[in-house]
């Protein structure tokens, strides 16, 4: 083998090793980035699940509080109707009149 051939082969081997090393480094960097992406995805899924559970619990509490207020209001109206029937009829008439005026304008 001549010196030129040896130099050419040596240069070719060096380029091949450099390309292989660069490929392996790129592959390792891509795998590391992919692992971090999966970790971030899991973190966001856990956060969303926790927030969803918190919101669901809070909404249920508000629904129960609203139901309780509606029951209290219904009880108060029932008592008002028993103690002051004239006022109850007047309020019902006034409410119906206002509703008729609002719907009649369309």
C-alpha positions in Angstrom: 0.0 0.0 0.0 1.3 3.4 -0.9 1.5 6.4 1.4 -1.3 8.1 -0.5 -3.5 5.1 -0.1 -2.7 4.8 3.6 -3.4 8.5 4.1 -6.7 8.2 2.2 -7.8 5.1 4.1 -6.7 6.7 7.4 -8.7 9.9 6.5 -11.7 7.9 5.5 -11.6 5.8 8.8 -11.2 9.0 10.8 -14.2 10.6 9.0 -16.3 7.4 9.5 -15.4 7.4 13.3 -16.2 11.1 13.6 -19.5 10.6 11.8 -20.3 7.6 14.0 -19.4 9.6 17.2 -21.5 12.5 16.0 -24.4 10.2 15.2 -24.2 8.5 18.7 -24.0 12.0 20.4 -27.0 13.1 18.4 -28.9 9.9 19.2 -28.1 10.3 23.0 -29.2 14.0 22.9 -32.4 13.0 21.2 -33.1 10.3 23.7 -32.4 12.6 26.6 -34.8 15.2 25.1 -37.5 12.6 24.6 -37.1 11.4 28.2 -37.5 15.0 29.4 -40.6 15.4 27.2 -42.2 12.3 28.6 -41.4 13.5 32.1 -43.0 16.9 31.4 -46.0 15.3 29.9 -46.5 13.2 33.0 -46.1 16.2 35.2 -48.7 18.2 33.3 -51.1 15.2 33.3 -50.8 14.9 37.1 -51.3 18.7 37.5 -54.4 18.6 35.3 -55.8 15.7 37.1 -55.2 17.3 40.5 -56.8 20.6 39.3 -59.8 18.7 37.8 -60.3 16.9 41.1 -60.1 20.2 43.0 -62.5 21.9 40.6 -64.9 19.0 40.7 -64.9 19.0 44.5 -65.4 22.8 44.6 -68.2 22.7 42.1 -70.0 20.0 44.1 -69.7 22.1 47.3 -71.2 25.1 45.5 -74.0 23.0 44.1 -74.8 21.7 47.6 -74.7 25.2 49.0 -77.0 26.4 46.2 -79.4 23.6 46.8 -79.5 24.5 50.5 -80.1 28.2 49.8 -82.9 27.2 47.4 -84.5 25.0 50.0 -84.3 27.8 52.6 -85.8 30.3 50.2 -88.6 27.9 49.4 -89.3 27.4 53.1 -89.4 31.2 53.7 -91.8 31.7 50.8 -94.0 28.9 52.1 -94.1 30.6 55.6 -94.8 34.0 54.0 -97.7 32.5 52.0 -99.2 31.1 55.2 -98.7 34.2 57.3 -99.5 36.9 54.7 -101.6 35.5 51.8 -102.6 39.0 50.5 -98.9 39.9 50.1 -98.2 36.6 48.4 -100.9 37.2 45.8 -99.8 40.8 45.2 -96.1 39.6 44.7 -97.3 36.9 42.3 -99.4 39.4 40.4 -96.5 41.8 40.2 -94.0 39.1 39.1 -96.4 37.9 36.4 -97.0 41.5 35.2 -93.3 42.2 34.9 -92.7 38.9 33.1 -95.6 39.6 30.6 -94.1 43.0 29.9 -90.7 41.6 29.2 -91.9 38.8 27.0 -94.5 41.0 25.2 -91.9 43.4 23.9 -90.4 40.8 21.6 
